[in-house]
Each structure stands twice: as C-alpha cells, then as structure tokens.
Amino acid sequence: MDNKTIYHENKEFKSIDYSDKSLRDREFAKCTFISCNFTNSDLRDNNFEDCVFENCNFSMTLIGNVGLSNVVFTNCKILGVDFSKCSKFMFSFNFESCMLDYSIFYGSKLKGTSFVKCSLREVDFSESNLTSANFQDADLTGARFSNSVLEKADFRNARNFSIDPEFNKMKNSKFSAHQLEGLLHKYKLDLS
C-alpha cells in the first residue's frame, strides 16, 4: 500500500451522495454502506474487502480495476456496470434482491456467486464460469449465456431465461420441470 492510498476499516457510510464524483485509490475493509448513491461515480482502483452495500445505487458506475473480495450487495440498483473490468485477484461477491439490468460479467469467474431474487435483464454472462451459481427467483429476461460454464448452477424458480444447452456446459444444473421451455426455446415446441 503506497502513501497515496486512503484506508478505511470497520466504518459505516450512510446516505452519502457520491454521484458524479471520483473516489479513487482507497481501501475499505469490513465497511458498511447504507443508502449511498454512486451513480456515474468513478470508483476505479479501489479495493473493498468484507464489505456490505445495502440500498445503494451504482447506476453507470466505473469500476475498472476495483477489487471486490467477499462483498455483499443487498437491495442495490446496479445498472449498466461492467464487472468484467474488475480486478481478477479480488473477485468474490453475492447479490440479493438487486437490480443488475444491463450489467456485464463477460468472461468472469463467478463460481458459487449468488444472484437470489435479482433482476438480471439483458445481463451478459457470455464466456463466464458460473459453476454452482445460485439464480433462485431471478428474472433473466434477455440475459446472454454463450460458452458459459453453468455446471451445478441453480436455476430453480428463475424466470424468463433462454439458455441453449448446446453452447453452454450444464452438467448437474438444477431446473424445475416447468422451466423446460427456457432450455428448448429454439426448437419452437408446444410445451403445454
């Protein structure tokens, strides 16, 4: 850690408006962010370890080279964020009841990541490793899965997905019987 880096540990940040601001070269450990606004913020080159974000807005936030290690997002709005530009060395997080529409996870290693009760409309998961990921109760309208590893992923009760088993690795993925249409859509079958 160089002398330009600002370090925060065990702090709570509540209702702070960081929108359209640059907040760079900082390290956050075991911090909690509640109802903070990061819309159009520049968070590049920051590290977040063991942090929690609740009810925060990350719409169009720049997160190039951001480290996210064991980070939890709950009830957050995260629109159009490119997670594929994050640091690959610190890259573990979970989402619950978040809106992640139009975000990008292209080529990301997301083993065991939870997207429970999330809106994932038009999200790009192409080339991603989603082994054992949890998509319970997620809305996957228009989400892209191409050359993705979906082995042991849990899609039970997920909605509006369209996944082609020919172009994705899907061994031991979990689906409910009523979800077959999302796997067989290209055959234009009548599954009444």
C-alpha positions in Angstrom: 0.0 0.0 0.0 1.5 3.3 -1.1 1.2 6.6 0.8 -1.4 7.9 -1.6 -3.9 5.2 -0.7 -6.6 6.1 1.9 -7.5 3.2 4.2 -10.9 2.7 5.9 -11.7 -0.2 8.3 -14.9 -1.0 10.3 -16.7 2.2 9.2 -20.3 2.8 8.3 -21.1 5.2 5.5 -24.8 6.2 5.4 -26.8 8.2 2.9 -23.8 9.8 1.3 -24.1 11.1 -2.3 -21.0 10.2 -4.3 -22.8 10.6 -7.7 -20.7 12.0 -10.5 -17.7 12.1 -8.2 -14.3 10.4 -8.4 -13.4 8.3 -5.4 -10.1 6.5 -6.2 -7.1 4.8 -4.6 -8.9 3.8 -1.4 -9.1 0.5 0.5 -12.2 -0.4 2.5 -12.2 -3.4 4.9 -15.2 -4.6 6.9 -17.2 -1.4 6.0 -20.9 -1.0 5.5 -22.5 1.4 3.0 -26.2 2.1 3.5 -28.4 4.1 1.1 -25.3 5.7 -0.7 -25.5 7.0 -4.2 -22.7 6.1 -6.6 -24.5 7.0 -9.8 -21.9 7.8 -12.6 -19.1 7.7 -9.9 -15.6 6.8 -10.7 -14.5 4.1 -8.3 -11.6 2.7 -10.3 -8.6 1.3 -8.4 -10.4 0.9 -5.1 -10.5 -2.3 -3.0 -13.4 -3.5 -1.0 -12.9 -6.5 1.3 -15.6 -8.0 3.5 -17.9 -5.0 2.8 -21.7 -4.8 2.7 -23.7 -2.5 0.5 -27.4 -2.0 1.3 -29.9 0.0 -0.7 -27.1 1.7 -2.7 -27.3 3.0 -6.3 -24.4 2.0 -8.6 -26.0 3.0 -12.0 -23.3 3.5 -14.7 -20.5 3.4 -12.1 -17.0 3.0 -13.4 -15.3 0.0 -11.5 -12.2 -0.7 -13.6 -9.5 -2.5 -11.6 -11.8 -2.5 -8.5 -11.1 -5.3 -6.0 -14.2 -6.9 -4.6 -13.5 -9.6 -2.1 -16.3 -11.2 -0.1 -18.6 -8.3 -0.8 -22.4 -8.5 -0.3 -24.9 -6.3 -2.2 -28.5 -6.2 -0.9 -31.4 -4.3 -2.4 -29.0 -2.3 -4.6 -29.6 -0.8 -8.0 -26.6 -1.7 -10.2 -27.5 -0.7 -13.8 -25.1 -1.0 -16.7 -22.0 -1.8 -14.7 -19.1 -3.6 -16.4 -17.9 -6.2 -13.8 -15.6 -7.7 -16.4 -13.2 -4.8 -15.8 -12.8 -5.5 -12.1 -9.6 -6.9 -10.6 -9.4 -10.6 -11.2 -7.4 -11.2 -8.0 -10.1 -9.8 -5.7 -13.4 -11.0 -7.2 -16.0 -12.6 -5.0 -19.4 -11.2 -4.1 -23.0 -12.1 -3.7 -26.2 -10.2 -4.7 -29.7 -10.5 -3.1 -32.8 -8.6 -4.3 -30.6 -6.4 -6.5 -31.4 -4.8 -9.9 -28.4 -5.6 -12.1 -30.0 -4.9 -15.5 -27.7 -4.3 -18.5 -24.6 -5.2 -16.5 -21.7 -7.1 -17.9 -19.9 -10.2 -16.5 -18.3 -11.3 -19.7 -15.5 -13.8 -19.2 -15.8 -13.6 -15.4 -15.1 -16.3 -12.8 -18.3 -16.4 -10.7 -18.1 -19.8 -9.1 -20.7 -20.0 -6.3 -21.9 -16.5 -6.8 -25.5 -15.9 -5.6 -27.9 -13.8 -7.6 -31.0 -14.6 -5.5 -34.2 -12.6 -6.2 -32.3 -10.3 -8.6 -33.4 -8.7 -11.8 -30.8 -9.6 -14.4 -32.4 -8.3 -17.6 -30.1 -8.1 -20.6 -27.1 -9.1 -18.5 -24.1 -10.6 -20.4 -22.8 -13.8 -18.8 -21.1 -15.0 -22.0 -17.8 -16.9 -21.5 -18.3 -16.8 -17.7 -17.7 -19.6 -15.2 -20.9 -19.8 -13.2 -20.3 -23.2 -11.6 -22.6 -23.6 -8.6 -24.0 -20.1 -9.0 -27.5 -19.5 -7.5 -30.2 -17.9 -9.6 -33.1 -18.7 -7.4 -36.1 -16.4 -8.1 -34.0 -14.3 -10.6 -35.5 -12.6 -13.6 -33.2 -13.4 -16.6 -35.2 -11.7 -19.4 -32.7 -11.3 -22.3 -29.7 -12.4 -20.3 -27.0 -13.9 -22.5 -25.3 -17.2 -21.8 -22.9 -18.3 -24.5 -19.9 -20.6 -24.0 -20.7 -20.3 -20.3 -20.0 -22.9 -17.6 -23.3 -23.4 -15.8 -22.5 -26.8 -14.1 -24.3 -27.3 -10.8 -25.9 -23.8 -11.2 -29.3 -23.5 -9.5 -32.0 -22.0 -11.8 -34.9 -23.3 -9.9 -37.7 -20.7 -9.8 -35.7 -18.4 -12.1 -37.8 -16.7 -14.7 -37.6 -15.7 -18.4 -34.3 -17.3 -19.2 -33.3 -18.7 -22.6 -30.3 -21.0 -22.4 -29.0 -23.2 -25.3 -27.6 -26.4 -23.8 -25.6 -26.9 -27.0 -23.5 -23.8 -26.4 -23.1 -24.0 -22.6 -21.7 -26.6 -20.2 -24.6 -27.5 -18.0 -23.9 -30.8 -16.2 -25.8 -31.2 -13.0 -27.5 -27.7 -13.3 -30.8 -27.5 -11.4 -34.1 -26.6 -13.1 -37.8 -27.1 -12.2 -39.8 -29.2 -14.6 -41.9 -26.3 -15.6 -38.8 -24.4 -16.9 -38.1 -26.7 -19.9 -39.3 -24.1 -22.3 -36.3 -21.9 -21.4 -34.0 -24.7 -22.5 -35.8 -25.8 -25.6 -36.9 -22.4 -27.0 -35.0 -22.7 -30.2 -37.0 -25.8 -31.2 -40.3 -23.9 -31.1 -42.1 -26.8 -29.3 -45.5 -26.5 -27.7 -44.9 -27.4 -24.1 -48.4 -27.1 -22.7 
